[in-house]
């Protein structure tokens, strides 16, 4: 089992970067907080970027098959929201419980918690896979797919849902790695999964060499194989004793532990669904102003979300620091770690904001040259990014609550910010006030700032320090 190390505090930032990429075990409950944040955050940032690569690669190759193939991928991804919500909720539970047990210096309890999270994931994956395989055409039809899209994409949908266990377990095991402070292992698992997907995608889609030509279904098969081999690496690492987690010799399901996992994961699932559903609502409002507005909004969101991925990685680092330090009985150090990560995140997102303000148009031109679409995209990027200095604190503090095992607080914060502020304000500014799609963009910036102010205010109350998991 990997043991934490305490490099001399006089070491340079460069040594911390090397330690991060090497995956050196580091006890985040003692020593330098900046060094701990560096060692955790860098692989978590790269992990988040790798998560986005799956969809980008699939669309890149599938786009050569025509509009029906692209539509099939898009509609299947919309249906996957429920699976992703289940994965996110169980991942929050895995990170919170494992981090707390590691902080308590109880690696075997961390192993028991991890096994119960995996058991919960397996119980969820089986019925989801069966339903997806049996009813893929009906599911696409429910989303409004045309007969030609269903004929093209039913296989893609069936394979994607049939392999939903690979989505869930890749999420969950990486969450366990992050909770244990082994963030570099999560990053490596996604490197493997993405590398294999990139190689197999064109071969299985177009039938290159000895591979069969599977069309759009080949993209789903390639992704499933990539994720599956990523999981194989994760299991190899877990069983090889290369983490700070120790598994018990005999496994017996513990109903009380399962209830604790559900108490953490169910609000986490709702937290994800609340945020995702609100963005669908915004799409509906933007659609009132024509296809150019929808296209511009879509392009802008792709750039904005990609730019935010490193920031989410910093939030994950804060979650690990909070969980382990609460387990070690050091709530004040946990709080210091959150503030330090928040200010670091503010510096990063400040640079992102400046970049988007200056280069919104060149970034948009990578995707489209239609003047009306470019105008909408540029406007959206510039308005939304203006809230990033505030949002930097909101992203980190929300994840800090999750790391403490308090998934309920960020759930209602997200509900207030997205459904009581963002959606009504977007409609009011866009329609009665006559701002059109610009009103939606302004509402997003205001809601993100409000989320940050609410989250920081609640975080400062400090009751999360007493959260039991």
Order of alpha helices (4+ residues) and beta strands (2+ residues): alpha-alpha-alpha-alpha-alpha-alpha-alpha-alpha-alpha-alpha-alpha-alpha-alpha-alpha-alpha-alpha-alpha-alpha
